Amino acid sequence: MGHEGHSVSTTIDKAFEALYASDDGSLDTAASLLAADPGTDAELARRGEEFVRTLWARGWQPADLVRMARRDLADEHVRLVSDLIRTETAGYGRLPHRWQAQIDALDDTAARPTDRFSRATTVLELYRLLVRLPRLDAVGPVPGETLPPAAAGEPRMLTRIRALLAKAEATGYPEEAEALTAKAQELMARHSLDEATLAAGAPTPETPGAIRIGVEPPYEQAKAILLDAVATANHCRAVWNEAYGFSTVVGFEADLDPVELLYTSLLVQGTAAMTRAEAEQRAGGRKRTKSFRQSFLLAYANRLGARLAATSRRVAAEAPTLLPALASREVAVTTRTDELFPETRPTRVRAAWDEAGWTHGASAADQAGLHPHRPHLP
């Protein structure tokens, strides 16, 4: 039995040399080795869980690994990494905040039957990706570490925002979507003020945290600008990592989930408005292009940023005594962002210009509406 275990490990170690090679020929040879020895299957899966566990310690989270597999590989790799994540995380008594939602979103499609060589090739291609991922700045604890006490359910404010935005996405009436989205942003701004009030009297102030939010193709630059606008208007900072398809949003805990909710909703609303605008253009005899969609989303993000900020300023002005507390929290967020990302740099907008796309995008941003009493802000 001991000799058999040694033989399995030796076979896998030999095959894994291909993970660090630059040619696919080595991968084919390694896949043939594994395919010829069914006894390696259990150890191969265990090694995969080890790779995943190592990546948790290197700052990665479930959604990050799935994003990379989807971007660089194929559906079967996404299914495989999803299975590895589910198996590896099943043994923990409690997972860090936000991890369970990422695991619930994993692909649960059953793997298609395939021959052993193809299966081994998929495994090795995925593992090659995993072992080459760099260390990321951690945005929270990892499984197995001591975790803060679990919150008792979702905060009532977040539930209300979620419900408002769901209605805004579902309605076919722009005016109704305008009022619903406006109310959601106003709730976020008032909640941030409430948190600043509590923090002003706290003996040990809370420190800013961070979350990662996927910013994926197509038109990822416009999406990153939209997320930055939502974050900035809600006392957070967003740093875009173009290479790995996400932005890290830094802010106080009470602001982070609402920022993700509003960004996701505005992206849904903006994409729907873009689709409608394209249909109108096609009906008028004009073909729509990639430049139209890029310009649309850039204008949408640009205009919404100004309007979000205007709503936050208006709400803050209603409580002038809290301005020092808000300013102090924003300094703390900036300091934490600089600690996490000491080498950030601005990104030049790269997009072909389409005047019709820009005009429609700006109009859609106006219709998204962020003030319940004034349909249009300048």
Sequence and secondary structure as in RCSB ss.txt:
>XXXX:A:sequence
MGHEGHSVSTTIDKAFEALYASDDGSLDTAASLLAADPGTDAELARRGEEFVRTLWARGWQPADLVRMARRDLAD
EHVRLVSDLIRTETAGYGRLPHRWQAQIDALDDTAARPTDRFSRATTVLELYRLLVRLPRLDAVGPVPGETLPPA
AAGEPRMLTRIRALLAKAEATGYPEEAEALTAKAQELMARHSLDEATLAAGAPTPETPGAIRIGVEPPYEQAKAI
LLDAVATANHCRAVWNEAYGFSTVVGFEADLDPVELLYTSLLVQGTAAMTRAEAEQRAGGRKRTKSFRQSFLLAY
ANRLGARLAATSRRVAAEAPTLLPALASREVAVTTRTDELFPETRPTRVRAAWDEAGWTHGASAADQAGLHPHRP
HLP
>XXXX:A:secstr
 HHHHHHHHHHHHHHHGGGG S HHHHHHHHHHHHT GGGHHHHHHHHHHHHHHHHHTT  HHHHHHHHHHHS H
HHHHHHHHHHHHHHTT SS  TTHHHHHHTS         HHHHHHHHHHHHHHHHT       S  TTS     
 SS  HHHHHHHHHHHHHHH S HHHHHHHHHHHHHHHHHHHHHHHHHHHT SS    EEEEEE  SSSHHHHHH
HHHHHHHHTT EEEEEGGGTEEEEEE HHHHHHHHHHHHHHHHHHHHHHHHHHHHHHHTT    HHHHHHHHHHH
HHHHHHHHHHHHHHHHHT GGGHHHHHHHHHHHHHHHHHH TT           HHHHHHHHHHHHHH   SS S
   
